[in-house]
Amino acid sequence: MSTYIGVDGGGTKTQVFLIDNGGGATIIAPSSNPNVVGWNEAQDVVTRSICACLAARNLKREDVRGLSICMSGVDRPAESARLHAVFQERFPNSAVEIKNDALAALAAGTRGQSGVVLIAGTGSIAVGESTTGQIARAGGYGYLLGDEGSGFAIGRAGLMAAIQGFEGRASQTALWERAMDVYDVDHTQSLIPLVYASAHPVNTIAKFAKEVVALADSDSVADQIIAGAVSDYLRLVEAVVRDLAGEVGQTTVLAGGLFTNTDVLVRRLAKVAPAMRFQPLSATSAFGSAAAGAALRAVKVAFQARGLATDAGISLWQTSLEKLKSQGGAVQEMDVVMTYG
């Protein structure tokens, strides 16, 4: 049986989406961003998740014909080549590609058509694909050099504002009350060991972003932080469109937890840029998941490797998603594999 697997590996979670002629399977696992969890752990998370999906369908590694691994934190040629060698060895009968996770979200949102994707999760990046297949990106430099408007950036700004307001160095804000609840602390100094001793401090800080977003419409300090993030988003998209000389579709896909878990940022983007077309990916729909987009890329890379037209592969992908939709269409975070078909 021909099997195609897409992987959406982010800084917060990893989703694997498997499709075959009879149906498919999907699972959500921990982060596989190598800059967050390390290269060995990232490879192991992806491999274990893929194998869990295969086992749920009574399949073997040798059955995989197309594998698209779209991971955050993987952009430079040397990094891609390193991972490609690892997964080509582990899945010897498969055509393998290693791409940035933004391309998975773009494929899901546009069904393979030209456009721009803006991702705001733990990190942030904008990537565009022109009508001729050219790729351009802006941002995505990680929390030390960039990630403007990301969960980390918003969370850090929110925590700093909460601390400064508590100490009387800046405006009072409800962010400190939220920080006490989220981190179970009663003094700002308690945040020091909590953050710096954390195994993954970036994620520890990034989880506060949703609190900042939730207060944006009622707290002036949170409002200013979110307004700055929206400006950052627009500059990222504009840089990509400019790099592609305008030869790009009009849709800007919005992906990542900051866009899919609430409509606050989507509404604000639409208000400040009414001429732009924004399309949020659904957080729970199989049709909107970035992992489904990665599976589409897996089908296409497999068919292209065999010199076949991709229309039949895209039809297979569409049919598989229809089967999942008929069973409710929702993919929730879980410890077990969800199968369908």
C-alpha positions as CSV (number, residue, x, y, z in Angstrom):
1,M,0.0,0.0,0.0
2,S,1.3,3.5,-0.9
3,T,1.6,5.7,2.1
4,Y,2.3,9.4,2.4
5,I,3.2,11.2,5.6
6,G,3.4,14.9,6.5
7,V,5.0,16.2,9.6
8,D,4.3,19.6,11.1
9,G,7.1,20.1,13.7
10,G,6.7,23.2,15.7
11,G,8.2,24.8,18.8
12,T,5.2,23.8,20.9
13,K,3.9,20.5,19.4
14,T,4.4,18.1,16.5
15,Q,1.6,16.7,14.4
16,V,2.0,13.8,12.0
17,F,-0.6,13.2,9.3
18,L,-0.6,9.9,7.4
19,I,-2.7,9.1,4.4
20,D,-3.0,5.9,2.4
21,N,-5.4,4.4,-0.1
22,G,-7.7,3.2,2.6
23,G,-7.7,6.1,5.0
24,G,-5.1,7.5,7.4
25,A,-4.0,8.4,10.9
26,T,-2.8,11.4,12.8
27,I,-1.2,12.0,16.2
28,I,0.0,15.1,18.1
29,A,3.3,14.8,20.0
30,P,5.7,17.2,21.9
31,S,7.9,19.8,20.2
32,S,10.4,18.8,17.6
33,N,12.0,22.1,17.0
34,P,15.8,21.2,17.2
35,N,16.6,24.7,18.5
36,V,14.3,24.1,21.4
37,V,14.7,20.4,22.2
38,G,18.0,19.5,20.5
39,W,18.7,17.7,17.3
40,N,18.6,14.1,18.6
41,E,15.4,14.7,20.5
42,A,13.8,16.3,17.5
43,Q,14.6,13.4,15.3
44,D,13.4,10.9,17.8
45,V,10.1,12.7,18.4
46,V,9.4,12.7,14.7
47,T,10.4,9.1,14.2
48,R,8.4,7.8,17.1
49,S,5.3,9.7,16.0
50,I,5.6,8.5,12.4
51,C,6.0,4.9,13.6
52,A,3.0,5.2,15.9
53,C,0.8,6.2,12.9
54,L,2.2,3.4,10.8
55,A,1.5,0.9,13.5
56,A,-2.1,2.1,13.9
57,R,-2.6,1.3,10.2
58,N,-0.6,-2.0,10.3
59,L,2.0,-0.5,8.0
60,K,5.8,-0.6,8.0
61,R,8.5,2.0,7.3
62,E,9.0,0.4,3.9
63,D,5.4,1.3,2.9
64,V,6.1,5.0,3.0
65,R,6.4,6.5,-0.5
66,G,6.4,10.2,0.3
67,L,7.6,12.0,3.4
68,S,7.5,15.7,3.9
69,I,9.0,16.9,7.2
70,C,8.3,20.6,7.8
71,M,10.0,21.7,10.9
72,S,10.5,25.1,12.6
73,G,14.1,25.9,13.2
74,V,15.2,24.1,10.0
75,D,16.2,26.5,7.2
76,R,19.8,26.4,6.3
77,P,21.0,23.9,3.6
78,A,23.3,22.1,6.0
79,E,20.5,21.5,8.5
80,S,18.1,20.2,5.8
81,A,20.8,17.9,4.4
82,R,21.6,16.5,7.8
83,L,17.9,15.6,8.5
84,H,17.3,14.4,5.0
85,A,20.1,11.9,5.4
86,V,18.7,10.6,8.7
87,F,15.2,10.2,7.4
88,Q,16.1,8.8,4.0
89,E,17.9,6.0,5.8
90,R,15.0,5.4,8.2
91,F,12.5,5.4,5.4
92,P,14.5,3.9,2.5
93,N,11.6,3.5,0.0
94,S,10.4,7.1,0.3
95,A,11.0,10.3,-1.5
96,V,11.9,12.7,1.4
97,E,11.9,16.4,1.7
98,I,12.9,18.6,4.7
99,K,11.3,22.1,4.7
100,N,10.5,24.9,7.1
101,D,7.1,24.3,8.8
102,A,5.7,27.5,7.2
103,L,5.4,25.7,3.9
104,A,3.2,23.1,5.4
105,A,0.8,25.8,6.6
106,L,0.9,27.5,3.3
107,A,0.0,24.3,1.4
108,A,-2.9,23.7,3.8
109,G,-4.3,27.2,3.5
110,T,-4.0,27.6,-0.3
111,R,-4.3,23.9,-1.3
112,G,-1.0,24.2,-3.1
113,Q,-1.6,27.6,-4.7
114,S,0.5,30.8,-4.5
115,G,0.2,32.9,-1.5
116,V,1.8,34.0,1.8
117,V,1.7,32.4,5.2
118,L,2.3,34.2,8.4
119,I,3.0,32.0,11.4
120,A,2.8,33.3,14.9
121,G,3.2,30.5,17.5
122,T,6.2,30.1,19.8
123,G,8.2,31.8,17.1
124,S,7.2,33.8,14.0
125,I,7.9,33.8,10.3
126,A,6.4,34.8,7.0
127,V,6.9,32.7,3.8
128,G,5.6,33.2,0.3
129,E,5.4,31.1,-2.8
130,S,5.1,33.0,-6.1
131,T,3.0,31.9,-9.1
132,T,6.2,30.5,-10.6
133,G,7.2,28.5,-7.5
134,Q,9.8,30.9,-6.1
135,I,10.1,31.0,-2.3
136,A,10.8,34.0,-0.2
137,R,10.8,34.4,3.6
138,A,11.1,37.1,6.3
139,G,11.7,36.6,10.0
140,G,12.1,33.2,11.6
141,Y,15.5,34.0,13.2
142,G,14.6,32.6,16.6
143,Y,14.0,34.2,19.9
144,L,17.5,35.7,20.2
145,L,17.6,37.4,16.8
146,G,14.0,37.9,15.8
147,D,10.6,36.2,16.2
148,E,8.8,39.5,16.2
149,G,5.1,39.1,17.2
150,S,5.7,35.5,18.4
151,G,4.4,33.9,21.5
152,F,7.8,34.3,23.1
153,A,8.0,38.0,22.1
154,I,4.5,38.8,23.3
155,G,4.9,36.7,26.4
156,R,8.2,38.3,27.3
157,A,6.8,41.8,26.8
158,G,3.8,40.9,28.9
159,L,5.9,39.6,31.7
160,M,8.2,42.6,31.6
161,A,5.3,44.9,31.8
162,A,3.8,43.0,34.7
163,I,7.0,43.2,36.6
164,Q,7.6,46.8,35.9
165,G,4.0,47.7,36.8
166,F,4.3,45.8,40.1
167,E,7.5,47.6,41.0
168,G,6.1,51.0,40.0
169,R,8.5,51.5,37.1
170,A,5.7,51.6,34.5
171,S,1.9,51.8,34.2
172,Q,-0.2,49.6,36.3
173,T,-1.6,46.6,34.4
174,A,-3.8,43.6,34.9
175,L,-1.0,41.5,33.5
176,W,0.5,40.9,36.9
177,E,-2.7,39.3,38.2
178,R,-2.7,37.0,35.2
179,A,1.0,36.2,35.8
180,M,0.3,35.2,39.4
181,D,-2.5,32.8,38.2
182,V,-0.5,31.3,35.3
183,Y,2.7,30.7,37.1
184,D,1.3,30.2,40.6
185,V,3.5,32.9,42.2
186,D,2.8,35.8,44.6
187,H,5.9,37.9,44.0
188,T,7.7,39.0,40.8
189,Q,11.0,37.6,42.1
190,S,9.5,34.1,42.1
191,L,9.5,34.3,38.3
192,I,13.3,34.3,38.3
193,P,13.9,30.6,39.2
194,L,10.7,29.6,37.5
195,V,11.9,30.9,34.1
196,Y,15.7,30.5,34.4
197,A,15.6,27.0,35.9
198,S,13.0,25.8,33.3
199,A,14.0,23.0,31.0
200,H,12.5,25.0,28.1
201,P,12.4,28.7,29.2
202,V,11.3,29.9,25.7
203,N,8.1,27.8,26.0
204,T,7.7,28.9,29.7
205,I,7.6,32.5,28.6
206,A,5.7,32.0,25.4
207,K,2.7,30.4,27.2
208,F,2.0,33.9,28.8
209,A,1.3,35.3,25.3
210,K,-2.4,34.1,25.3
211,E,-2.9,36.1,28.5
212,V,-1.6,39.3,26.9
213,V,-3.9,38.7,23.9
214,A,-6.9,38.0,26.1
215,L,-6.4,41.4,27.8
216,A,-5.7,43.4,24.7
217,D,-9.2,44.8,24.4
218,S,-9.5,45.8,28.1
219,D,-5.9,46.7,29.3
220,S,-4.0,49.6,27.8
221,V,-0.6,48.0,28.4
222,A,-1.6,44.7,26.8
223,D,-3.2,46.7,24.0
224,Q,0.1,48.5,23.2
225,I,2.0,45.2,23.2
226,I,-0.5,43.6,20.7
227,A,-0.6,46.7,18.5
228,G,3.2,46.4,18.2
229,A,2.9,42.7,17.3
230,V,0.3,43.5,14.6
231,S,2.7,46.1,13.1
232,D,5.4,43.5,13.1
233,Y,3.2,41.0,11.3
234,L,2.4,43.5,8.5
235,R,6.1,44.3,8.0
236,L,6.9,40.6,7.7
237,V,4.2,40.0,5.0
238,E,5.1,43.2,3.1
239,A,8.8,42.1,3.0
240,V,7.9,38.8,1.4
241,V,5.6,40.3,-1.2
242,R,8.2,42.8,-2.0
243,D,10.9,40.1,-2.4
244,L,8.6,38.2,-4.8
245,A,8.0,41.4,-6.8
246,G,4.3,41.1,-6.3
247,E,4.0,37.8,-8.2
248,V,2.1,36.1,-5.5
249,G,-1.4,35.2,-4.6
250,Q,-3.6,37.6,-2.6
251,T,-4.3,35.3,0.3
252,T,-2.3,35.5,3.5
253,V,-2.7,32.4,5.5
254,L,-2.6,32.9,9.3
255,A,-1.2,29.9,11.2
256,G,0.1,29.2,14.6
257,G,-1.6,29.2,18.0
258,L,-1.8,33.0,18.3
259,F,-4.1,33.1,15.3
260,T,-6.0,29.9,15.5
261,N,-6.8,29.8,19.2
262,T,-8.4,33.3,19.3
263,D,-9.7,35.8,16.8
264,V,-8.3,38.9,18.5
265,L,-5.2,39.2,16.3
266,V,-7.1,38.3,13.2
267,R,-9.6,41.0,13.8
268,R,-6.9,43.6,14.5
269,L,-5.0,42.7,11.3
270,A,-8.2,43.0,9.2
271,K,-8.9,46.4,10.8
272,V,-5.5,47.9,10.1
273,A,-5.1,46.3,6.7
274,P,-8.6,46.0,5.2
275,A,-7.3,45.6,1.6
276,M,-5.5,42.4,2.5
277,R,-7.2,38.9,2.4
278,F,-6.4,37.0,5.6
279,Q,-7.4,33.3,6.0
280,P,-6.8,31.7,9.4
281,L,-6.2,28.0,9.6
282,S,-8.6,26.1,11.8
283,A,-6.9,24.8,14.9
284,T,-8.9,21.6,15.0
285,S,-10.1,21.0,11.4
286,A,-8.3,18.3,9.4
287,F,-8.7,20.5,6.3
288,G,-7.0,23.4,8.0
289,S,-4.1,21.7,9.9
290,A,-0.6,22.5,8.8
291,A,0.1,18.7,9.1
292,A,-2.5,18.1,6.4
293,G,-0.6,20.6,4.2
294,A,2.6,18.6,4.9
295,A,0.8,15.5,3.8
296,L,-0.2,17.2,0.5
297,R,3.5,18.1,0.0
298,A,4.4,14.4,0.7
299,V,2.1,13.3,-2.0
300,K,3.4,15.8,-4.5
301,V,7.1,15.0,-3.7
302,A,6.4,11.3,-4.2
303,F,4.6,11.7,-7.5
304,Q,7.2,14.1,-8.8
305,A,10.0,11.7,-7.9
306,R,8.3,9.0,-10.0
307,G,7.7,11.4,-12.9
308,L,3.9,11.3,-12.4
309,A,1.3,14.1,-12.7
310,T,0.3,15.2,-9.2
311,D,-3.4,15.5,-10.0
312,A,-4.1,11.9,-8.9
313,G,-2.1,12.4,-5.8
314,I,-4.0,15.6,-4.8
315,S,-7.2,13.7,-5.4
316,L,-6.0,11.0,-3.0
317,W,-5.2,13.6,-0.4
318,Q,-8.6,15.3,-0.8
319,T,-10.4,11.9,-0.5
320,S,-8.5,11.1,2.7
321,L,-9.4,14.4,4.3
322,E,-13.0,13.9,3.3
323,K,-13.0,10.6,5.2
324,L,-11.6,12.3,8.3
325,K,-14.2,15.1,8.0
326,S,-17.0,12.5,7.8
327,Q,-15.9,11.2,11.2
328,G,-16.1,14.7,12.8
329,G,-13.1,16.4,11.2
330,A,-11.5,17.4,14.5
331,V,-8.0,16.5,15.6
332,Q,-7.6,17.1,19.2
333,E,-4.3,16.8,21.2
334,M,-4.0,13.2,22.3
335,D,-1.7,10.5,23.6
336,V,-3.1,7.9,21.2
337,V,-3.3,7.8,17.4
338,M,-6.6,8.7,15.7
339,T,-7.3,6.5,12.7
340,Y,-9.9,6.8,10.0
341,G,-11.0,4.9,7.0
